[in-house]
Amino acid sequence: MTQTVDFDVVIVGGGAIGATLALTLAGMSYRVAVVELHAPSFSSSDPERVIALNYGSRAHLERLGLWGEIAAAGVGDIRHIVVAEPGNHGRTDMDAAEVRLHELGYVVEMGTLLEPMYRSLAASTVQLYSSAEVTGVINGAQQVEIHLTQQGVSRRLTASLLVGADGTESQIRRLAGIGVYGWDYNRFGVVASVACARPHGDVAYECFRQSGPLAFLPLADGRFSIVWAVTPAEASQLLGMDDEAFMIALRRAAGPELIAQTGPVISVSRRAIYPLELTIARSFVAGRIVLAGNAAHTVHPVGGQGMNLGLRDVEVLAEILAGDLARKDPGQGIVLQGYAGKRRADVLAVAGFTESMVHAFGSMVPGVKWLRGRGLDGLAALPRLKDILLRQAAGLGQMRGLK
């Protein structure tokens, strides 16, 4: 016999976005359930699976009472960012002090982020269905039904609102009949953790190359996490190299100017790859279903905006659901369209920015490389433009009370 349980909001996807949204809505007295396909795991991986958070995202996590535990477990601080192109003269430096902050952002291992979230979920009113598979969704006029199986038991959940926070290959998006815009970049991201001869000094480096950017992100233990965008052929070659050959290739790609600051690369972890793609849902809403995080948008990793974009989804959806109209029925169309309208502009702006960076630095049209160098150098002479870029990097625009 199928068990039926009623909620205000059911969230499918128990990653950082789904968990954060659940805690936020539970704090607003909504009856919330989270459905997650996998059992929670917080163990470290090799290479470490890390994400970049900006200062605005930290502020959200502080409001939930999570940041203290996350920081205590170890995060890499980003106090300074260097943007350069190997083999070109231009360079831009951005420092947290320029916007009166201690840090612009943070590099956090995924397990470090999720573990305190799940401790808070266990202590909250949120009902967690882990190791549970969604088998069907009925998107009705008055409510949405979610059918799932958990350890051989069939369950039926009903809710006013269903949130798909289940990643780039979102099952909920597919069941809602929502298509996507976007494309495959024909590039792979090679990720690894590397130690250099000198401490990173809380500095992140973004190196733009023709085949794609190469980022060095500071980890809590003094090493860097690298994200290296390469062609499929390069990815195959890099994965087949031994450690010494890989480090030589990495030093060559980073360029002598960067290596002069970090010191030589002296060790490297195992390598992993993932495809790079742009995916934006054609609609963020379908009936009583709404999308958040990578289910709604997956952008190029340049600039490390993906998780921050998803946490802004959480903030906006929570703001919308705090209204009196939403309290009566959080899944009604007028409420959800308000969320969709607010989020689409931000998502398209971030996607447009990442696309422009990828294409501008990938162009080999004569004279463009010279212009890129002049542009990077010229930011220092354009304080208002640089201030806008710094505030965007730090996520200050998403913080309440800050303009």
Secondary structure, 3 states (H helix, E strand, C coil): CCEEEEEEEEEECCCHHHHHHHHHHHCCCCCEEEECCCCCCCCCCCCCCEEEEEHHHHHHHHHCCCHHHHHHHCCEEECEEEEECCCCCCEEEEEHHHHCCCCCEEEEEHHHHHHHHHHHHHHCCCEEECCEEEEEEEECCCCEEEEEEECCEEEEEEEEEEEECCCCCCHHHHHCCCCEEEEEEEEEEEEEEEEECCCCCCEEEEECCCCCCEEEEECCCCCEEEEEEECHHHHHHHHHCCHHHHHHHHHHHHCHHHHHHHCCEEEECCCEEEEEEEEEECCCEECCEEECHHHCEECCCCCCCHHHHHHHHHHHHHHHHCCHHHHHCCCCHHHHHHHHHHHHHHHHHHHHHHHHHHHHHHCCCCCHHHHHHHHHHHHHHCHHHHHHHHHHHHCHHHCCCCC
